Amino acid sequence: MYAIIETGGKQYRVQEGDIIDVELIGADKEIRFDKVLFFNDGAKSHVGLPHLPQCIVHAELIGEIKGPKVIAFKYKPCKNYRRTVGHRQKYSRVKITKIAAA
């Protein structure tokens, strides 16, 4: 049994017990993903138009982590112009506990 959820503008394929990194969520320990796009229970598939209103994915927040550092470097030749900017995106690490479908 698996589902495809949408959060933070991205789509994730999840099963019970999966640990995924999603965009930073300012939430408590319990999280509910109600934007379920697709659900497969092993025998039958359900496709949302665009979402499935009767399907909810429950998860628990494990913690916050930082992604890899991304370096942006600007350079113009013969002008002595150099700029370096670094960025690390913050993510929420969540564990999928239950996929509830009616």
A tleap script that builds the chain and sets N, CA, C and O, in Angstrom:
source leaprc.protein.ff14SB
mol = sequence {
  NMET TYR ALA ILE ILE GLU THR GLY GLY LYS
  GLN TYR ARG VAL GLN GLU GLY ASP ILE ILE
  ASP VAL GLU LEU ILE GLY ALA ASP LYS GLU
  ILE ARG PHE ASP LYS VAL LEU PHE PHE ASN
  ASP GLY ALA LYS SER HIE VAL GLY LEU PRO
  HIE LEU PRO GLN CYS ILE VAL HIE ALA GLU
  LEU ILE GLY GLU ILE LYS GLY PRO LYS VAL
  ILE ALA PHE LYS TYR LYS PRO CYS LYS ASN
  TYR ARG ARG THR VAL GLY HIE ARG GLN LYS
  TYR SER ARG VAL LYS ILE THR LYS ILE ALA
  ALA CALA
}
set mol.1.N position { 0.851 -1.172 0.000 }
set mol.1.CA position { 0.000 0.000 0.000 }
set mol.1.C position { 0.896 1.235 0.000 }
set mol.1.O position { 1.809 1.346 0.818 }
set mol.2.N position { 0.632 2.158 -0.918 }
set mol.2.CA position { 1.395 3.396 -0.980 }
set mol.2.C position { 0.505 4.525 -1.458 }
set mol.2.O position { -0.589 4.303 -1.976 }
set mol.3.N position { 1.000 5.752 -1.273 }
set mol.3.CA position { 0.263 6.938 -1.687 }
set mol.3.C position { 1.257 7.955 -2.230 }
set mol.3.O position { 2.447 7.920 -1.917 }
set mol.4.N position { 0.740 8.856 -3.047 }
set mol.4.CA position { 1.532 9.983 -3.534 }
set mol.4.C position { 0.913 11.240 -2.952 }
set mol.4.O position { -0.255 11.545 -3.192 }
set mol.5.N position { 1.727 11.976 -2.170 }
set mol.5.CA position { 1.238 13.174 -1.505 }
set mol.5.C position { 1.918 14.400 -2.095 }
set mol.5.O position { 2.959 14.306 -2.744 }
set mol.6.N position { 1.300 15.553 -1.853 }
set mol.6.CA position { 1.873 16.823 -2.289 }
set mol.6.C position { 2.061 17.717 -1.076 }
set mol.6.O position { 1.117 17.954 -0.322 }
set mol.7.N position { 3.280 18.214 -0.885 }
set mol.7.CA position { 3.571 19.158 0.173 }
set mol.7.C position { 4.763 20.010 -0.238 }
set mol.7.O position { 5.738 19.505 -0.796 }
set mol.8.N position { 4.677 21.290 0.041 }
set mol.8.CA position { 5.767 22.194 -0.301 }
set mol.8.C position { 5.988 22.339 -1.796 }
set mol.8.O position { 7.096 22.665 -2.221 }
set mol.9.N position { 4.956 22.102 -2.610 }
set mol.9.CA position { 5.093 22.217 -4.047 }
set mol.9.C position { 5.759 21.024 -4.704 }
set mol.9.O position { 6.047 21.061 -5.901 }
set mol.10.N position { 6.013 19.954 -3.934 }
set mol.10.CA position { 6.655 18.762 -4.463 }
set mol.10.C position { 5.783 17.544 -4.180 }
set mol.10.O position { 4.909 17.587 -3.314 }
set mol.11.N position { 6.021 16.469 -4.908 }
set mol.11.CA position { 5.255 15.244 -4.739 }
set mol.11.C position { 6.173 14.147 -4.218 }
set mol.11.O position { 7.322 14.031 -4.644 }
set mol.12.N position { 5.655 13.342 -3.291 }
set mol.12.CA position { 6.423 12.270 -2.671 }
set mol.12.C position { 5.623 10.975 -2.706 }
set mol.12.O position { 4.416 10.985 -2.461 }
set mol.13.N position { 6.281 9.865 -3.008 }
set mol.13.CA position { 5.665 8.539 -2.938 }
set mol.13.C position { 6.019 7.972 -1.570 }
set mol.13.O position { 7.196 7.814 -1.247 }
set mol.14.N position { 4.997 7.663 -0.759 }
set mol.14.CA position { 5.230 7.248 0.618 }
set mol.14.C position { 4.514 5.937 0.926 }
set mol.14.O position { 3.473 5.619 0.350 }
set mol.15.N position { 5.109 5.188 1.855 }
set mol.15.CA position { 4.520 3.983 2.429 }
set mol.15.C position { 4.601 4.127 3.936 }
set mol.15.O position { 5.278 5.023 4.442 }
set mol.16.N position { 3.915 3.249 4.659 }
set mol.16.CA position { 4.000 3.286 6.122 }
set mol.16.C position { 5.414 2.912 6.539 }
set mol.16.O position { 5.981 1.933 6.053 }
set mol.17.N position { 5.978 3.707 7.448 }
set mol.17.CA position { 7.329 3.471 7.937 }
set mol.17.C position { 8.406 4.246 7.203 }
set mol.17.O position { 9.561 4.234 7.631 }
set mol.18.N position { 8.065 4.924 6.105 }
set mol.18.CA position { 9.053 5.706 5.361 }
set mol.18.C position { 9.455 6.948 6.138 }
set mol.18.O position { 8.651 7.524 6.871 }
set mol.19.N position { 10.702 7.351 5.971 }
set mol.19.CA position { 11.209 8.598 6.539 }
set mol.19.C position { 11.610 9.480 5.358 }
set mol.19.O position { 12.464 9.109 4.553 }
set mol.20.N position { 10.975 10.661 5.267 }
set mol.20.CA position { 11.229 11.558 4.144 }
set mol.20.C position { 11.577 12.949 4.664 }
set mol.20.O position { 11.236 13.315 5.790 }
set mol.21.N position { 12.259 13.710 3.823 }
set mol.21.CA position { 12.596 15.100 4.120 }
set mol.21.C position { 11.724 15.994 3.248 }
set mol.21.O position { 11.784 15.925 2.020 }
set mol.22.N position { 10.912 16.835 3.890 }
set mol.22.CA position { 10.010 17.736 3.172 }
set mol.22.C position { 10.389 19.172 3.511 }
set mol.22.O position { 11.185 19.417 4.418 }
set mol.23.N position { 9.813 20.117 2.776 }
set mol.23.CA position { 10.045 21.524 3.078 }
set mol.23.C position { 9.662 21.810 4.528 }
set mol.23.O position { 8.809 21.122 5.089 }
set mol.24.N position { 10.271 22.797 5.124 }
set mol.24.CA position { 10.105 23.093 6.542 }
set mol.24.C position { 8.636 23.294 6.901 }
set mol.24.O position { 7.939 24.112 6.302 }
set mol.25.N position { 8.182 22.527 7.894 }
set mol.25.CA position { 6.802 22.589 8.369 }
set mol.25.C position { 6.841 23.083 9.810 }
set mol.25.O position { 7.497 22.480 10.659 }
set mol.26.N position { 6.144 24.170 10.085 }
set mol.26.CA position { 6.064 24.665 11.449 }
set mol.26.C position { 4.882 24.025 12.150 }
set mol.26.O position { 3.831 24.649 12.297 }
set mol.27.N position { 5.046 22.785 12.581 }
set mol.27.CA position { 3.922 22.043 13.149 }
set mol.27.C position { 4.361 21.320 14.413 }
set mol.27.O position { 5.537 21.313 14.776 }
set mol.28.N position { 3.373 20.708 15.077 }
set mol.28.CA position { 3.643 19.908 16.269 }
set mol.28.C position { 4.160 18.534 15.844 }
set mol.28.O position { 4.563 18.332 14.698 }
set mol.29.N position { 4.138 17.592 16.793 }
set mol.29.CA position { 4.636 16.247 16.517 }
set mol.29.C position { 3.794 15.517 15.475 }
set mol.29.O position { 4.339 14.809 14.628 }
set mol.30.N position { 2.481 15.679 15.526 }
set mol.30.CA position { 1.595 14.977 14.595 }
set mol.30.C position { 1.313 15.861 13.370 }
set mol.30.O position { 0.969 17.035 13.504 }
set mol.31.N position { 1.465 15.277 12.184 }
set mol.31.CA position { 1.245 15.989 10.934 }
set mol.31.C position { 0.258 15.180 10.097 }
set mol.31.O position { 0.325 13.952 10.052 }
set mol.32.N position { -0.659 15.886 9.435 }
set mol.32.CA position { -1.609 15.240 8.535 }
set mol.32.C position { -1.416 15.818 7.139 }
set mol.32.O position { -1.506 17.030 6.946 }
set mol.33.N position { -1.154 14.956 6.176 }
set mol.33.CA position { -1.068 15.360 4.781 }
set mol.33.C position { -2.401 15.008 4.132 }
set mol.33.O position { -2.703 13.833 3.923 }
set mol.34.N position { -3.201 16.029 3.812 }
set mol.34.CA position { -4.514 15.761 3.236 }
set mol.34.C position { -4.544 15.951 1.723 }
set mol.34.O position { -5.566 15.681 1.093 }
set mol.35.N position { -3.455 16.407 1.135 }
set mol.35.CA position { -3.381 16.531 -0.323 }
set mol.35.C position { -2.796 15.240 -0.897 }
set mol.35.O position { -1.621 15.180 -1.259 }
set mol.36.N position { -3.635 14.217 -0.973 }
set mol.36.CA position { -3.234 12.917 -1.499 }
set mol.36.C position { -3.672 12.860 -2.963 }
set mol.36.O position { -4.858 12.986 -3.266 }
set mol.37.N position { -2.713 12.669 -3.863 }
set mol.37.CA position { -2.995 12.676 -5.291 }
set mol.37.C position { -3.334 11.290 -5.824 }
set mol.37.O position { -4.109 11.155 -6.771 }
set mol.38.N position { -2.753 10.262 -5.212 }
set mol.38.CA position { -2.906 8.892 -5.706 }
set mol.38.C position { -2.802 7.939 -4.529 }
set mol.38.O position { -2.025 8.168 -3.601 }
set mol.39.N position { -3.586 6.871 -4.569 }
set mol.39.CA position { -3.564 5.871 -3.501 }
set mol.39.C position { -3.700 4.491 -4.117 }
set mol.39.O position { -4.577 4.265 -4.951 }
set mol.40.N position { -2.838 3.567 -3.711 }
set mol.40.CA position { -2.882 2.188 -4.182 }
set mol.40.C position { -2.873 1.285 -2.966 }
set mol.40.O position { -1.947 1.335 -2.157 }
set mol.41.N position { -3.912 0.448 -2.833 }
set mol.41.CA position { -4.000 -0.446 -1.680 }
set mol.41.C position { -3.526 -1.855 -1.997 }
set mol.41.O position { -3.741 -2.764 -1.195 }
set mol.42.N position { -2.898 -2.058 -3.123 }
set mol.42.CA position { -2.402 -3.362 -3.509 }
set mol.42.C position { -3.292 -4.049 -4.520 }
set mol.42.O position { -2.803 -4.786 -5.377 }
set mol.43.N position { -4.585 -3.821 -4.434 }
set mol.43.CA position { -5.523 -4.437 -5.359 }
set mol.43.C position { -6.133 -3.416 -6.311 }
set mol.43.O position { -6.397 -3.726 -7.473 }
set mol.44.N position { -6.355 -2.211 -5.827 }
set mol.44.CA position { -7.044 -1.192 -6.616 }
set mol.44.C position { -6.333 0.143 -6.461 }
set mol.44.O position { -5.788 0.449 -5.400 }
set mol.45.N position { -6.344 0.930 -7.523 }
set mol.45.CA position { -5.736 2.262 -7.500 }
set mol.45.C position { -6.829 3.319 -7.500 }
set mol.45.O position { -7.872 3.154 -8.133 }
set mol.46.N position { -6.575 4.402 -6.781 }
set mol.46.CA position { -7.508 5.520 -6.708 }
set mol.46.C position { -6.754 6.778 -7.121 }
set mol.46.O position { -5.701 7.088 -6.562 }
set mol.47.N position { -7.292 7.502 -8.099 }
set mol.47.CA position { -6.658 8.710 -8.611 }
set mol.47.C position { -7.532 9.893 -8.238 }
set mol.47.O position { -8.743 9.867 -8.456 }
set mol.48.N position { -6.921 10.938 -7.673 }
set mol.48.CA position { -7.659 12.131 -7.276 }
set mol.48.C position { -7.792 13.120 -8.421 }
set mol.48.O position { -6.965 13.153 -9.333 }
set mol.49.N position { -8.829 13.912 -8.361 }
set mol.49.CA position { -9.059 14.947 -9.366 }
set mol.49.C position { -9.240 16.293 -8.706 }
set mol.49.O position { -10.397 16.704 -8.619 }
set mol.50.N position { -8.279 17.023 -8.239 }
set mol.50.CA position { -6.865 16.682 -8.191 }
set mol.50.C position { -6.468 15.928 -6.917 }
set mol.50.O position { -5.396 15.324 -6.873 }
set mol.51.N position { -7.331 15.954 -5.860 }
set mol.51.CA position { -6.997 15.294 -4.603 }
set mol.51.C position { -8.068 14.274 -4.242 }
set mol.51.O position { -9.194 14.324 -4.736 }
set mol.52.N position { -7.680 13.337 -3.357 }
set mol.52.CA position { -8.634 12.366 -2.824 }
set mol.52.C position { -9.130 12.880 -1.476 }
set mol.52.O position { -8.350 12.932 -0.525 }
set mol.53.N position { -10.401 13.263 -1.363 }
set mol.53.CA position { -10.874 13.858 -0.104 }
set mol.53.C position { -10.988 12.847 1.037 }
set mol.53.O position { -10.942 13.252 2.198 }
set mol.54.N position { -11.133 11.559 0.757 }
set mol.54.CA position { -11.326 10.573 1.810 }
set mol.54.C position { -10.023 9.927 2.271 }
set mol.54.O position { -10.055 9.046 3.131 }
set mol.55.N position { -8.893 10.332 1.733 }
set mol.55.CA position { -7.610 9.719 2.071 }
set mol.55.C position { -6.721 10.741 2.787 }
set mol.55.O position { -6.561 11.873 2.330 }
set mol.56.N position { -6.143 10.314 3.929 }
set mol.56.CA position { -5.258 11.171 4.720 }
set mol.56.C position { -4.030 10.361 5.111 }
set mol.56.O position { -4.140 9.195 5.490 }
set mol.57.N position { -2.870 10.980 5.016 }
set mol.57.CA position { -1.619 10.349 5.426 }
set mol.57.C position { -1.180 10.986 6.734 }
set mol.57.O position { -1.014 12.203 6.812 }
set mol.58.N position { -0.991 10.163 7.767 }
set mol.58.CA position { -0.566 10.637 9.079 }
set mol.58.C position { 0.940 10.426 9.214 }
set mol.58.O position { 1.483 9.409 8.782 }
set mol.59.N position { 1.605 11.416 9.826 }
set mol.59.CA position { 3.054 11.338 10.012 }
set mol.59.C position { 3.413 11.983 11.346 }
set mol.59.O position { 2.623 12.722 11.935 }
set mol.60.N position { 4.622 11.685 11.804 }
set mol.60.CA position { 5.126 12.329 13.016 }
set mol.60.C position { 6.438 13.022 12.693 }
set mol.60.O position { 7.249 12.520 11.915 }
set mol.61.N position { 6.632 14.178 13.299 }
set mol.61.CA position { 7.817 14.995 13.063 }
set mol.61.C position { 8.986 14.425 13.854 }
set mol.61.O position { 8.899 14.279 15.073 }
set mol.62.N position { 10.075 14.103 13.172 }
set mol.62.CA position { 11.273 13.588 13.836 }
set mol.62.C position { 12.182 14.745 14.234 }
set mol.62.O position { 12.695 14.778 15.353 }
set mol.63.N position { 12.383 15.696 13.320 }
set mol.63.CA position { 13.250 16.835 13.619 }
set mol.63.C position { 13.469 17.690 12.389 }
set mol.63.O position { 12.910 17.438 11.321 }
set mol.64.N position { 14.299 18.707 12.566 }
set mol.64.CA position { 14.658 19.595 11.477 }
set mol.64.C position { 16.108 19.346 11.094 }
set mol.64.O position { 16.965 19.172 11.960 }
set mol.65.N position { 16.378 19.331 9.804 }
set mol.65.CA position { 17.733 19.125 9.317 }
set mol.65.C position { 18.054 20.199 8.287 }
set mol.65.O position { 17.171 20.926 7.830 }
set mol.66.N position { 19.333 20.286 7.930 }
set mol.66.CA position { 19.771 21.201 6.886 }
set mol.66.C position { 20.221 20.399 5.680 }
set mol.66.O position { 20.843 19.345 5.815 }
set mol.67.N position { 19.901 20.909 4.501 }
set mol.67.CA position { 20.304 20.261 3.266 }
set mol.67.C position { 21.748 20.594 2.922 }
set mol.67.O position { 22.437 21.247 3.706 }
set mol.68.N position { 22.207 20.157 1.770 }
set mol.68.CA position { 23.583 20.448 1.367 }
set mol.68.C position { 23.768 21.930 1.042 }
set mol.68.O position { 22.819 22.620 0.668 }
set mol.69.N position { 24.987 22.400 1.190 }
set mol.69.CA position { 25.280 23.794 0.906 }
set mol.69.C position { 25.365 24.018 -0.600 }
set mol.69.O position { 26.003 23.255 -1.325 }
set mol.70.N position { 24.704 25.085 -1.051 }
set mol.70.CA position { 24.706 25.458 -2.461 }
set mol.70.C position { 25.485 26.761 -2.575 }
set mol.70.O position { 25.192 27.729 -1.874 }
set mol.71.N position { 26.473 26.783 -3.455 }
set mol.71.CA position { 27.328 27.959 -3.632 }
set mol.71.C position { 26.946 28.677 -4.921 }
set mol.71.O position { 26.863 28.057 -5.981 }
set mol.72.N position { 26.713 29.993 -4.829 }
set mol.72.CA position { 26.477 30.833 -6.004 }
set mol.72.C position { 27.669 31.779 -6.132 }
set mol.72.O position { 28.015 32.476 -5.178 }
set mol.73.N position { 28.289 31.802 -7.291 }
set mol.73.CA position { 29.486 32.614 -7.501 }
set mol.73.C position { 29.275 33.493 -8.723 }
set mol.73.O position { 28.969 33.004 -9.810 }
set mol.74.N position { 29.445 34.812 -8.529 }
set mol.74.CA position { 29.346 35.768 -9.625 }
set mol.74.C position { 30.751 36.250 -9.954 }
set mol.74.O position { 31.577 36.434 -9.059 }
set mol.75.N position { 31.021 36.454 -11.243 }
set mol.75.CA position { 32.351 36.857 -11.675 }
set mol.75.C position { 32.246 37.633 -12.974 }
set mol.75.O position { 31.550 37.218 -13.901 }
set mol.76.N position { 32.947 38.775 -13.039 }
set mol.76.CA position { 33.039 39.541 -14.272 }
set mol.76.C position { 34.522 39.738 -14.585 }
set mol.76.O position { 35.261 40.280 -13.764 }
set mol.77.N position { 34.951 39.307 -15.745 }
set mol.77.CA position { 36.376 39.419 -16.069 }
set mol.77.C position { 36.816 40.874 -16.267 }
set mol.77.O position { 36.041 41.713 -16.726 }
set mol.78.N position { 38.029 41.145 -15.925 }
set mol.78.CA position { 38.690 42.449 -16.106 }
set mol.78.C position { 38.075 43.562 -15.250 }
set mol.78.O position { 38.436 44.722 -15.450 }
set mol.79.N position { 37.195 43.284 -14.336 }
set mol.79.CA position { 36.546 44.309 -13.527 }
set mol.79.C position { 36.809 44.120 -12.034 }
set mol.79.O position { 36.353 44.937 -11.234 }
set mol.80.N position { 37.519 43.083 -11.639 }
set mol.80.CA position { 37.813 42.764 -10.242 }
set mol.80.C position { 36.513 42.604 -9.432 }
set mol.80.O position { 36.405 43.082 -8.303 }
set mol.81.N position { 35.545 41.927 -10.032 }
set mol.81.CA position { 34.244 41.716 -9.392 }
set mol.81.C position { 34.037 40.229 -9.127 }
set mol.81.O position { 33.927 39.430 -10.056 }
set mol.82.N position { 33.987 39.872 -7.846 }
set mol.82.CA position { 33.750 38.487 -7.450 }
set mol.82.C position { 32.838 38.483 -6.232 }
set mol.82.O position { 33.109 39.187 -5.259 }
set mol.83.N position { 31.764 37.704 -6.266 }
set mol.83.CA position { 30.849 37.589 -5.132 }
set mol.83.C position { 30.525 36.112 -4.918 }
set mol.83.O position { 30.205 35.392 -5.864 }
set mol.84.N position { 30.611 35.679 -3.682 }
set mol.84.CA position { 30.273 34.311 -3.323 }
set mol.84.C position { 29.161 34.343 -2.283 }
set mol.84.O position { 29.260 35.043 -1.276 }
set mol.85.N position { 28.099 33.576 -2.537 }
set mol.85.CA position { 26.978 33.480 -1.616 }
set mol.85.C position { 26.692 32.001 -1.391 }
set mol.85.O position { 26.612 31.227 -2.345 }
set mol.86.N position { 26.539 31.610 -0.129 }
set mol.86.CA position { 26.196 30.231 0.191 }
set mol.86.C position { 24.785 30.156 0.760 }
set mol.86.O position { 24.291 31.122 1.342 }
set mol.87.N position { 24.137 29.001 0.590 }
set mol.87.CA position { 22.776 28.823 1.093 }
set mol.87.C position { 22.594 27.366 1.505 }
set mol.87.O position { 23.019 26.456 0.793 }
set mol.88.N position { 21.953 27.148 2.669 }
set mol.88.CA position { 21.565 25.806 3.112 }
set mol.88.C position { 20.086 25.822 3.440 }
set mol.88.O position { 19.651 26.557 4.326 }
set mol.89.N position { 19.316 25.020 2.737 }
set mol.89.CA position { 17.878 24.942 2.936 }
set mol.89.C position { 17.567 24.089 4.157 }
set mol.89.O position { 18.226 23.077 4.395 }
set mol.90.N position { 16.569 24.493 4.928 }
set mol.90.CA position { 16.133 23.710 6.084 }
set mol.90.C position { 14.978 22.806 5.668 }
set mol.90.O position { 14.097 23.206 4.906 }
set mol.91.N position { 15.000 21.574 6.186 }
set mol.91.CA position { 13.971 20.592 5.893 }
set mol.91.C position { 13.423 20.015 7.191 }
set mol.91.O position { 14.083 20.041 8.230 }
set mol.92.N position { 12.203 19.494 7.111 }
set mol.92.CA position { 11.612 18.752 8.229 }
set mol.92.C position { 11.695 17.276 7.890 }
set mol.92.O position { 11.296 16.863 6.801 }
set mol.93.N position { 12.211 16.477 8.813 }
set mol.93.CA position { 12.276 15.028 8.614 }
set mol.93.C position { 11.047 14.424 9.292 }
set mol.93.O position { 10.840 14.606 10.491 }
set mol.94.N position { 10.235 13.707 8.518 }
set mol.94.CA position { 8.994 13.127 9.037 }
set mol.94.C position { 8.991 11.623 8.777 }
set mol.94.O position { 9.595 11.134 7.822 }
set mol.95.N position { 8.289 10.904 9.659 }
set mol.95.CA position { 8.103 9.470 9.524 }
set mol.95.C position { 6.626 9.204 9.282 }
set mol.95.O position { 5.776 9.653 10.050 }
set mol.96.N position { 6.319 8.473 8.214 }
set mol.96.CA position { 4.937 8.157 7.866 }
set mol.96.C position { 4.463 7.044 8.794 }
set mol.96.O position { 5.052 5.964 8.836 }
set mol.97.N position { 3.385 7.321 9.541 }
set mol.97.CA position { 2.885 6.353 10.507 }
set mol.97.C position { 1.679 5.575 9.993 }
set mol.97.O position { 1.553 4.382 10.269 }
set mol.98.N position { 0.790 6.236 9.247 }
set mol.98.CA position { -0.426 5.551 8.807 }
set mol.98.C position { -0.975 6.213 7.564 }
set mol.98.O position { -0.923 7.434 7.411 }
set mol.99.N position { -1.511 5.370 6.664 }
set mol.99.CA position { -2.230 5.866 5.492 }
set mol.99.C position { -3.680 5.436 5.673 }
set mol.99.O position { -4.005 4.250 5.611 }
set mol.100.N position { -4.542 6.421 5.897 }
set mol.100.CA position { -5.958 6.137 6.167 }
set mol.100.C position { -6.787 6.469 4.939 }
set mol.100.O position { -6.788 7.604 4.461 }
set mol.101.N position { -7.496 5.460 4.432 }
set mol.101.CA position { -8.383 5.661 3.291 }
set mol.101.C position { -9.741 5.078 3.608 }
set mol.101.O position { -9.849 3.999 4.189 }
set mol.102.N position { -10.773 5.797 3.223 }
set mol.102.CA position { -12.140 5.320 3.502 }
set mol.102.C position { -12.655 4.459 2.367 }
set mol.102.O position { -13.784 3.971 2.426 }
savepdb mol mol.pdb
quit
